[in-house]
Amino acid sequence: ALHRKHAMNKETRPNTYNRILDAALKLFNEESERNTTTNHIASHLGISPGNLYYHFRNKDEIILQLHRRYSSTMMAQIREADAPQNLSDVAAYLDGIFATMWDYRFLFSDTNALLSRNAELLGDYNEFTRAKASPVVLRYLEYLAATDILQADKEDLQNLALNMWIITKYWFDLHGSVRRSGKLPEDTKRLGVLRNLSLLKPYIHPDHRAEFAAITAKLKA
């Protein structure tokens, strides 16, 4: 029994590979990726740099694996989302998207700089947005139009999907530069949801405008 208990503890204890990823994510988010080195990560964990390099060649490989963890989490969230029945569902959907992004916010604080120095990350990023995320978001908007929550034709919906992706992709970067306060404030998520909802406003069916106004007023409060 004691042997079995020891084996279970060993299996459930986070392995060094995942501990490195968890620590890197925490430091990248709180101290910025630019200011965090592999030595900082190793020191934070109380392991040797050599132990870290046994698992990851360099910092860019850690970032790549964190992006893969993020994209996997985000795709599961998007795919599992129920079809929206009302605008409250839309707001909750957007809130979930920004909550996940907040957990990996360093990826969106200086996106272009990260992508420009890591070809493999750029490939992963483009594949995620083009082939995985964008079609699912477009289908979500098409459902809103089919149920008359939105009044929009096919071209409108395609433009909306693209514009919402652009806003979402750069929101953390933009909001951080405007605030100039170093660390991103928690209200970045709420304001990102509001910014996306503002794109939908011109297309809201008249029967749903009062509901839309109530939801946005609550978010602004």
C-alpha positions as CSV (number, residue, x, y, z in Angstrom):
1,A,0.0,0.0,0.0
2,L,2.8,2.4,0.9
3,H,4.5,1.6,-2.4
4,R,1.3,2.3,-4.3
5,K,0.8,5.6,-2.5
6,H,4.4,6.6,-3.3
7,A,3.9,5.7,-7.0
8,M,0.7,7.8,-7.1
9,N,2.4,10.8,-5.6
10,K,5.2,10.5,-8.1
11,E,2.7,10.3,-11.0
12,T,0.6,13.3,-9.9
13,R,3.5,15.5,-9.0
14,P,4.2,18.0,-11.9
15,N,7.2,16.9,-13.9
16,T,10.1,19.3,-14.5
17,Y,9.1,20.0,-18.1
18,N,5.7,21.3,-17.1
19,R,7.1,23.0,-14.0
20,I,9.4,25.0,-16.3
21,L,6.4,25.9,-18.6
22,D,4.3,27.0,-15.6
23,A,7.1,29.1,-14.1
24,A,8.0,30.7,-17.5
25,L,4.3,31.6,-18.0
26,K,4.1,33.2,-14.6
27,L,7.3,35.2,-15.1
28,F,6.6,36.2,-18.7
29,N,3.2,37.5,-17.6
30,E,4.3,39.3,-14.5
31,E,7.8,40.5,-15.4
32,S,7.5,40.5,-19.2
33,E,9.1,38.0,-21.6
34,R,11.7,40.5,-22.6
35,N,13.0,40.9,-19.0
36,T,12.9,37.2,-18.2
37,T,15.8,34.9,-19.1
38,T,16.2,31.1,-18.9
39,N,18.4,31.7,-15.8
40,H,15.6,33.6,-14.1
41,I,13.2,30.7,-14.8
42,A,15.7,28.2,-13.5
43,S,16.4,30.3,-10.4
44,H,12.6,30.7,-9.7
45,L,12.3,26.9,-9.8
46,G,15.4,26.2,-7.8
47,I,16.9,24.1,-10.5
48,S,20.2,24.4,-12.5
49,P,20.3,26.1,-15.9
50,G,21.6,22.8,-17.2
51,N,18.4,21.0,-16.0
52,L,16.3,23.5,-17.8
53,Y,18.3,23.1,-21.1
54,Y,17.9,19.4,-20.8
55,H,14.2,20.0,-21.5
56,F,14.3,23.1,-23.7
57,R,17.0,24.3,-26.1
58,N,16.3,28.0,-25.4
59,K,13.7,30.5,-24.4
60,D,12.1,30.6,-27.8
61,E,11.3,26.9,-27.5
62,I,9.6,27.5,-24.2
63,I,7.5,30.3,-25.8
64,L,6.6,28.0,-28.7
65,Q,5.4,25.3,-26.3
66,L,3.4,27.8,-24.3
67,H,1.8,29.0,-27.5
68,R,0.8,25.4,-28.3
69,R,-0.6,25.0,-24.8
70,Y,-2.6,28.3,-25.3
71,S,-3.9,27.4,-28.8
72,S,-5.0,23.9,-27.5
73,T,-6.8,25.5,-24.6
74,M,-8.4,28.1,-26.8
75,M,-9.6,25.7,-29.5
76,A,-11.2,23.4,-26.9
77,Q,-13.0,26.4,-25.4
78,I,-14.2,27.7,-28.8
79,R,-15.3,24.2,-30.0
80,E,-17.1,23.4,-26.8
81,A,-19.1,26.7,-26.8
82,D,-22.8,26.2,-27.1
83,A,-24.7,27.9,-29.9
84,P,-25.6,31.4,-28.7
85,Q,-29.3,31.7,-27.7
86,N,-29.1,35.5,-26.9
87,L,-26.6,38.3,-26.6
88,S,-25.7,37.4,-23.0
89,D,-24.3,34.2,-24.5
90,V,-22.2,36.3,-26.9
91,A,-20.9,38.4,-24.1
92,A,-20.0,35.3,-22.0
93,Y,-18.3,33.8,-25.0
94,L,-16.1,36.8,-25.5
95,D,-15.4,37.0,-21.8
96,G,-14.2,33.4,-22.0
97,I,-11.9,34.2,-24.9
98,F,-10.3,37.2,-23.2
99,A,-10.0,35.2,-19.9
100,T,-7.9,32.6,-21.7
101,M,-5.9,35.2,-23.5
102,W,-5.3,36.9,-20.1
103,D,-3.8,33.7,-18.8
104,Y,-1.2,33.9,-21.7
105,R,-1.1,37.6,-22.0
106,F,2.6,37.9,-22.6
107,L,1.9,36.3,-26.1
108,F,-0.2,39.4,-26.9
109,S,1.8,42.2,-25.3
110,D,4.3,42.4,-28.2
111,T,3.0,39.9,-30.7
112,N,4.9,41.1,-33.7
113,A,8.3,41.1,-31.9
114,L,7.8,37.5,-30.8
115,L,6.7,36.3,-34.2
116,S,9.5,38.0,-36.1
117,R,12.2,36.2,-34.2
118,N,10.7,32.7,-34.2
119,A,9.8,31.2,-37.6
120,E,8.3,28.1,-36.0
121,L,6.1,30.1,-33.7
122,L,5.0,32.2,-36.7
123,G,4.0,29.1,-38.6
124,D,2.1,27.8,-35.6
125,Y,0.4,31.1,-35.0
126,N,-0.7,31.5,-38.7
127,E,-2.0,27.9,-38.8
128,F,-4.0,28.4,-35.6
129,T,-5.7,31.6,-36.7
130,R,-6.2,30.8,-40.4
131,A,-7.1,27.1,-40.3
132,K,-8.5,26.6,-36.8
133,A,-9.9,29.7,-35.0
134,S,-11.1,31.9,-37.8
135,P,-13.5,29.4,-39.4
136,V,-15.1,28.6,-36.0
137,V,-15.6,32.2,-35.2
138,L,-17.2,32.8,-38.6
139,R,-19.6,29.9,-38.0
140,Y,-20.5,31.5,-34.7
141,L,-21.4,34.8,-36.4
142,E,-23.3,33.0,-39.1
143,Y,-25.4,31.3,-36.4
144,L,-26.2,34.7,-34.9
145,A,-27.3,35.9,-38.3
146,A,-29.4,32.8,-39.0
147,T,-31.3,33.3,-35.7
148,D,-31.8,37.0,-36.5
149,I,-29.8,38.3,-33.6
150,L,-27.6,39.9,-36.2
151,Q,-28.7,41.5,-39.5
152,A,-25.7,40.9,-41.8
153,D,-25.0,39.3,-45.1
154,K,-22.1,36.9,-45.9
155,E,-19.6,39.7,-46.7
156,D,-20.6,41.6,-43.5
157,L,-20.0,38.4,-41.5
158,Q,-16.6,37.8,-43.1
159,N,-15.6,41.4,-42.4
160,L,-16.8,41.1,-38.8
161,A,-14.9,37.9,-38.2
162,L,-11.7,39.5,-39.5
163,N,-12.2,42.8,-37.7
164,M,-12.9,41.0,-34.4
165,W,-9.7,38.9,-34.9
166,I,-7.6,42.0,-35.5
167,I,-9.0,43.8,-32.5
168,T,-8.6,40.8,-30.3
169,K,-5.1,40.0,-31.5
170,Y,-3.7,43.5,-30.8
171,W,-5.9,44.6,-27.9
172,F,-3.5,43.7,-25.1
173,D,-0.7,45.4,-26.9
174,L,-2.7,48.5,-27.6
175,H,-4.3,48.8,-24.2
176,G,-0.9,48.4,-22.5
177,S,0.7,51.1,-24.6
178,V,-2.1,53.5,-23.9
179,R,-2.1,53.0,-20.2
180,R,1.8,53.2,-20.0
181,S,1.6,51.6,-16.5
182,G,3.9,48.7,-17.1
183,K,1.7,45.8,-16.2
184,L,-1.6,45.3,-17.8
185,P,-4.6,46.0,-15.5
186,E,-7.3,43.4,-15.0
187,D,-9.9,45.7,-16.7
188,T,-8.1,44.9,-20.0
189,K,-10.3,41.8,-20.4
190,R,-13.6,43.7,-19.8
191,L,-12.7,46.5,-22.2
192,G,-11.6,44.0,-24.8
193,V,-15.1,42.4,-24.6
194,L,-16.7,45.9,-25.0
195,R,-14.5,46.7,-28.0
196,N,-15.6,43.5,-29.7
197,L,-19.3,44.1,-28.9
198,S,-19.0,47.6,-30.4
199,L,-18.2,46.0,-33.7
200,L,-21.5,44.0,-33.6
201,K,-23.6,47.0,-32.6
202,P,-24.5,48.2,-36.2
203,Y,-25.7,44.8,-37.0
204,I,-27.9,44.1,-34.0
205,H,-31.5,43.3,-34.9
206,P,-33.9,46.0,-33.6
207,D,-35.6,43.3,-31.4
208,H,-32.3,42.8,-29.5
209,R,-31.1,46.4,-29.2
210,A,-32.5,46.9,-25.7
211,E,-30.8,43.7,-24.5
212,F,-27.5,44.8,-26.2
213,A,-27.7,48.2,-24.5
214,A,-28.3,46.6,-21.1
215,I,-25.3,44.2,-21.5
216,T,-22.9,46.9,-22.6
217,A,-24.1,49.3,-19.8
218,K,-23.4,46.6,-17.3
219,L,-19.9,46.0,-18.7
220,K,-19.2,49.8,-18.6
221,A,-20.3,50.1,-14.9
